[in-house]
């Protein structure tokens, strides 16, 4: 069969696929082999529409972007996948947590996922910092992108909080005392910590609204010291609450990149 005949056969096959009812029910546009169809493919896809249809070539140079935004998202996906697998084996109780961590390392098949999760978390924190540094150095936070910069700062904070809540889950001495120090710092936060400045002003009559049993430290610990309630609370925050908020904000973050004209570039 000649090259011309192979080309015609390929085009005929593509045409049959595009004209099929299955394709039309899912895609609602032609095969993305033209600019118009590529635009339709991006704008009509629930996942791809978050990204800009066209971007400047100068805005995707590795020397300019460092690729840190995409790398951060890649590490986040690693954390999600390995985290779900770890949830099948980990029990957030004081009696079982430490032994489950040991079992994941020594007995569970593919226990390497625990190490992938741990090192992936460190790598994600580093990638987020480098991404923020790149955005700052290139001035990509300036109008009209200032709102997305604020979203990015919140995502950075959530990334650090994910790392902090996950630190307690091994339930060893290092984790317990590290969280004790971290939550003590929360107790000294302005207005929301019992030992922080401004807490004495938040009162109704003679009743203080912020005290050692109602401040941020108590809310994080689920009590007055690190215990089983703290472990359960950190587990729920680490596995459900914070990732859910992060996914929502990442969707907004990607969407705003599109609405702001795509990835920033040196010619902006």
Beta strands, then each sheet from edge to edge (+ up, - down):
strand 1: 203-204
strand 2: 207-208
sheet 1: 1+ 2-
end
